[in-house]
Amino acid sequence: METFFSRREAVLERMAAAAVRAGRAPQDIELVAVSKTQPPEIIREAHESGQSVFGENRVQELLSKVPALPSVLTWHLIGHLQSNKIRKVLPVCALIHGVDSMPLARDMDRIAGELGLFPKILLEVNVSGEASKFGFPPETLLRDLPNLLGLQRVSIEGFMTMAPLTDDPQKIRPVFRALRTFRDRCANEAGIPLTILSMGMTNDFEIAIEEGATHVRIGSALFGSR
Ligand SMILES: *Cc1c(COP(=O)(O)O)cnc(C)c1O
């Protein structure tokens, strides 16, 4: 019978194989279990199977689950965030993956000051240039990066992106590669590491790992299809 445990073992094996193919150490890649739509009982089972980092994309849903589960779980916000929800999100999230504008980052910095927090964030980059996507266009980010890095409280740990929705690896790989190259360029210009690359989901995590992902965000391969 398929259980969370068996699905997770299979995902970890595929992650490790992709890492080895790319000459990377499997332990350098973090599995973020995307638990959106899953009830607390299922997340509890996932935790008992060894998973401790969970990603949610909706703030309301995240806030309803956190108090229902053990406080040792680590929560990441992976979806789009609106300014009016920052105050509630900052105290419960270890990493915020989708910061996509200068005003949002500024608001976050101000509120973090009021709350006495130092949030870790990733900037979402729209490397594929799809009009429907959130994220900084690379040229905008190059312009804004010095101001972003000058924020007092917010710590920019790296970048996040979403690949186009397609099964064609030929269309996906260049997007992940572009994020990594762009990260290397920004890190070099700014003189800081920008260590984290959050890219890869159920359908494309192996490609993402081969192209340098440090965090993969996986839902359906772990929990079954939503
Ligand atoms: C839902 C979601 C995922 C996980 O998607 P799966 O295809 O189920 O692995 C990853 N990242 C974001 C931002 C998501 O919203």
The ligand as an ORCA input file, in Angstrom:
! r2SCAN-3c Opt
* xyz 0 1
  C       1.235     23.637     -5.336
  C       2.591     24.219     -5.437
  C       3.734     23.388     -5.510
  C       3.678     21.871     -5.526
  O       3.038     21.388     -6.663
  P       3.028     19.800     -7.001
  O       2.911     19.784     -8.482
  O       1.842     19.233     -6.302
  O       4.299     19.226     -6.529
  C       4.973     23.997     -5.562
  N       5.121     25.337     -5.554
  C       4.058     26.172     -5.491
  C       4.292     27.639     -5.473
  C       2.770     25.636     -5.429
  O       1.715     26.470     -5.366
*
